């Protein structure tokens, strides 16, 4: 393979890893919005929201660590997806439990 071919292939792999990072970031934004909506509606208590936001911060740290080398590899993407799936389940569970915030 020529030097140009290697450069194009390397760029494609890097862009692919970066694209996945963008998808991960977009999902984080949606999860933050779900938490905010839960607080606004009273479905989440202050402590529940604090716990969920901490979980989102941890995912953000892991995303930044995965991107430290310039791209997200398949194993890192799998791990981040698992973390986001768990966070999504946690958001749902806390929004639909019996506890509600006092909104007065």
C-alpha positions as CSV (number, residue, x, y, z in Angstrom):
1,X,0.0,0.0,0.0
2,X,1.3,3.5,-0.8
3,X,1.9,6.2,1.7
4,X,-1.1,8.0,0.5
5,X,-3.3,4.9,0.9
6,X,-2.0,4.4,4.4
7,X,-2.7,8.1,5.2
8,X,-6.3,7.8,3.8
9,X,-6.9,4.6,5.8
10,X,-5.6,6.1,9.0
11,X,-7.7,9.2,8.5
12,X,-10.8,7.1,7.9
13,X,-10.2,5.1,11.1
14,X,-9.6,8.3,13.1
15,X,-12.7,9.9,11.8
16,X,-14.7,6.8,12.6
17,X,-13.6,6.8,16.2
18,X,-14.3,10.6,16.4
19,X,-17.7,10.1,14.9
20,X,-18.5,7.6,17.6
21,X,-17.4,10.1,20.2
22,X,-19.9,12.5,18.8
23,X,-22.7,10.0,19.1
24,X,-21.7,9.3,22.7
25,X,-21.7,13.0,23.4
26,X,-25.1,13.5,21.8
27,X,-26.6,10.7,23.9
28,X,-25.1,12.4,27.0
29,X,-26.9,15.6,26.1
30,X,-30.2,13.7,25.8
31,X,-29.7,12.0,29.1
32,X,-29.0,15.4,30.8
33,X,-32.2,16.7,29.2
34,X,-34.1,13.7,30.7
35,X,-32.7,14.4,34.1
36,X,-33.6,18.1,33.8
37,X,-37.1,17.3,32.7
38,X,-37.4,14.9,35.7
39,X,-36.4,17.7,38.1
40,X,-38.7,20.2,36.5
41,X,-41.7,17.8,36.7
42,X,-41.0,16.8,40.2
43,X,-40.4,13.1,39.2
44,X,-36.8,13.3,40.5
45,X,-35.9,14.5,44.0
46,X,-32.8,16.7,44.4
47,X,-30.8,13.7,45.7
48,X,-31.8,11.5,42.8
49,X,-30.9,14.2,40.3
50,X,-27.5,14.7,42.1
51,X,-26.8,10.9,41.8
52,X,-27.8,10.8,38.1
53,X,-25.7,13.9,37.3
54,X,-22.7,12.3,39.0
55,X,-23.2,9.2,36.9
56,X,-23.2,11.4,33.8
57,X,-20.0,13.2,34.9
58,X,-18.3,9.8,35.3
59,X,-19.4,8.8,31.7
60,X,-18.0,12.1,30.5
61,X,-14.7,11.5,32.2
62,X,-14.5,8.0,30.6
63,X,-15.4,9.5,27.2
64,X,-12.6,12.1,27.5
65,X,-10.1,9.3,28.6
66,X,-11.2,7.2,25.6
67,X,-10.6,10.2,23.3
68,X,-7.1,11.0,24.8
69,X,-5.4,9.1,21.9
70,X,-7.6,10.9,19.3
71,X,-10.3,8.2,18.7
72,X,-12.6,5.8,20.5
73,X,-11.7,2.2,19.8
74,X,-14.4,-0.6,19.6
75,X,-13.7,-1.8,23.2
76,X,-14.0,1.7,24.6
77,X,-17.1,2.4,22.6
78,X,-18.7,-0.9,23.9
79,X,-17.8,0.2,27.5
80,X,-19.2,3.7,27.1
81,X,-22.4,2.3,25.5
82,X,-22.8,-0.1,28.5
83,X,-22.3,2.8,30.9
84,X,-24.9,4.9,29.0
85,X,-27.4,2.0,28.9
86,X,-27.1,1.6,32.7
87,X,-27.4,5.4,33.2
88,X,-30.6,5.4,31.0
89,X,-32.1,2.6,33.1
90,X,-31.2,4.5,36.2
91,X,-32.9,7.6,34.9
92,X,-36.0,5.7,34.1
93,X,-36.0,3.8,37.4
94,X,-35.7,7.0,39.5
95,X,-38.2,9.0,37.5
96,X,-40.8,6.2,37.9
97,X,-40.3,5.3,41.5
98,X,-42.7,6.4,44.3
99,X,-40.6,9.4,45.4
100,X,-41.4,12.8,44.1
101,X,-39.9,16.2,44.8
102,X,-42.0,18.8,46.7
103,X,-42.8,21.5,44.1
104,X,-44.5,24.4,45.8
